[in-house]
Amino acid sequence: MISRVLAAASFAAAVHATHRRKGAAQEPYINHPLEVAQILAEHDAPEAAILAALLHDTVEDSSDDPEPVTLEALSARFGAEVASIVAEVSDDKSLPKEMRKALQVKMAPKKSDGAKLVKLADKISNLRAIMLAPPASWDHARKVEYVGWAGRVAAGLRGVNPALEARFDATYREAMAALAREAA
């Protein structure tokens, strides 16, 4: 397992080499998929979900690259199950942002168990980022809207891993408390 995880981490690092997070800290983007994978590993997720966590943004984030990452390439390199999970958690960037967000809420309950795990860990990571280093352009209302939306997505991801769900719930409460303190 460790060699496949390291291969996926290395692959994702190469894809995200020039990408930065949106937060004020502008940290290297690879930190996000690494955190999502770590959250899953800490919650005994299956290997396919951990690999998909590392790779979950590679297709979306390489669309403008000279050689974009495809689901077919991920399938050939990491297996059909991993590519399938990545496909399920990827947004269709050709759609308007509000439609993509609405689809995440609507489709969450219909996802495979592996995709639910990756999505839930992704939301945990994103909520942590909102608390620690939100994008400089996000005002309080934008942060509140994001946290509420993440909660609506997570509601549809339940029933696969109670410990991971509890971790999301705790992170959600922490984010809401931080926002309440910020508003005071």
C-alpha positions in Angstrom: 0.0 0.0 0.0 2.7 2.5 1.0 4.3 2.5 -2.5 0.9 3.2 -4.2 0.2 6.0 -1.7 3.6 7.6 -2.3 3.2 7.2 -6.1 -0.2 9.0 -5.9 1.3 11.7 -3.7 4.2 12.2 -6.1 1.9 12.3 -9.1 -0.4 14.9 -7.4 2.6 16.9 -6.3 3.8 17.1 -9.9 0.3 18.2 -11.1 0.0 20.8 -8.4 3.6 22.0 -8.5 2.7 25.5 -9.5 -0.7 25.8 -7.7 -1.3 27.7 -4.5 -4.3 27.6 -2.1 -6.7 30.5 -2.2 -6.1 31.4 1.5 -4.1 34.4 2.7 -1.1 32.1 3.4 -0.9 31.1 -0.2 0.4 27.7 0.9 1.4 25.1 -1.8 -1.8 23.4 -3.1 -0.4 19.9 -2.5 -0.9 20.4 1.2 -4.7 20.1 0.7 -4.8 16.7 -1.0 -2.2 15.5 1.5 -4.4 16.6 4.4 -7.5 15.0 2.9 -5.6 11.7 2.5 -4.2 12.0 6.1 -7.7 12.6 7.5 -8.9 9.4 5.7 -5.9 7.3 6.8 -6.6 8.4 10.4 -10.2 7.2 10.0 -9.3 3.8 8.6 -10.5 4.5 5.1 -9.8 1.9 2.4 -6.7 2.4 0.2 -8.7 3.4 -2.9 -10.3 6.3 -1.0 -6.9 7.4 0.3 -5.4 7.3 -3.2 -8.4 9.2 -4.6 -8.0 11.8 -1.9 -4.5 12.5 -3.1 -5.6 12.7 -6.7 -9.1 14.3 -6.2 -8.3 17.6 -7.8 -5.8 16.5 -10.5 -8.3 16.3 -13.3 -10.0 19.6 -12.5 -6.8 21.5 -11.8 -4.9 20.4 -14.9 -7.5 21.3 -17.5 -5.4 24.2 -18.8 -2.1 22.3 -18.6 -0.3 21.2 -21.8 -1.1 17.6 -20.9 -4.2 17.6 -18.8 -4.7 14.6 -16.4 -7.6 12.4 -17.6 -9.7 9.9 -15.8 -8.4 7.3 -18.3 -4.8 8.1 -17.3 -5.7 7.8 -13.6 -7.4 4.5 -14.2 -4.4 3.1 -16.1 -2.0 4.2 -13.4 -4.0 3.8 -10.2 -6.9 1.5 -11.1 -10.5 1.9 -12.2 -11.9 2.2 -8.6 -9.6 5.1 -7.8 -10.5 6.9 -11.1 -14.2 6.3 -10.5 -14.0 7.9 -7.0 -12.1 10.9 -8.5 -14.8 11.2 -11.2 -17.5 11.2 -8.6 -15.9 13.9 -6.5 -14.8 16.2 -9.4 -16.9 19.2 -10.4 -17.8 19.9 -14.0 -16.0 23.2 -14.4 -18.0 24.1 -17.5 -21.0 24.7 -15.2 -21.5 28.0 -13.3 -20.2 27.9 -9.8 -23.7 28.2 -8.2 -24.9 25.2 -10.2 -21.8 23.1 -9.2 -22.5 23.9 -5.6 -26.1 23.0 -5.8 -25.2 19.7 -7.6 -22.8 18.8 -4.8 -25.6 19.1 -2.3 -28.1 17.2 -4.5 -25.7 14.4 -5.5 -24.0 13.8 -2.1 -26.4 11.0 -1.0 -26.0 9.2 -4.4 -22.2 8.9 -4.2 -20.4 5.6 -3.6 -19.0 5.0 -0.2 -15.4 5.9 -1.4 -16.6 9.1 -2.9 -18.5 10.0 0.3 -15.4 9.5 2.4 -13.2 11.7 0.1 -15.9 14.4 -0.1 -16.3 14.5 3.7 -12.6 14.6 4.4 -12.3 17.4 1.7 -14.9 19.4 3.5 -13.1 19.0 6.8 -9.9 20.2 5.2 -11.7 23.2 3.6 -13.4 24.2 6.9 -10.0 24.1 8.6 -8.6 26.4 5.9 -11.5 28.8 6.3 -10.7 29.0 10.0 -6.9 29.3 9.7 -6.3 31.2 6.5 -9.4 32.2 4.5 -9.0 33.9 1.2 -8.2 37.6 1.8 -11.1 38.6 -0.4 -13.7 36.6 1.6 -15.8 38.8 4.0 -17.6 37.3 7.0 -20.8 36.7 5.0 -18.9 34.7 2.4 -17.3 32.5 5.1 -20.6 31.9 6.8 -22.2 31.0 3.4 -19.3 28.5 2.7 -19.5 26.8 6.1 -23.3 26.5 5.8 -23.0 25.0 2.3 -20.4 22.5 3.5 -22.8 21.4 6.2 -25.5 20.8 3.6 -23.2 18.7 1.4 -22.0 16.7 4.5 -25.6 15.9 5.4 -25.8 13.8 2.3 -22.5 12.0 3.0 -23.6 10.2 6.1 -23.7 6.5 6.8 -20.3 5.3 5.8 -17.8 6.2 8.6 -19.3 7.4 11.9 -15.9 8.5 13.3 -15.2 10.6 10.2 -18.7 12.1 10.4 -18.0 13.0 14.1 -14.8 14.7 13.0 -16.7 16.7 10.4 -19.3 17.7 13.0 -16.6 18.8 15.4 -14.8 20.8 12.7 -18.2 22.3 11.6 -18.9 23.4 15.2 -15.4 24.9 15.6 -15.9 26.8 12.3 -19.3 28.2 13.4 -17.9 29.2 16.8 -14.9 30.9 15.2 -17.3 32.8 12.9 -19.5 33.8 15.8 -16.4 35.2 17.6 -15.4 37.0 14.5 -18.8 38.7 14.2 -18.8 39.8 17.9 
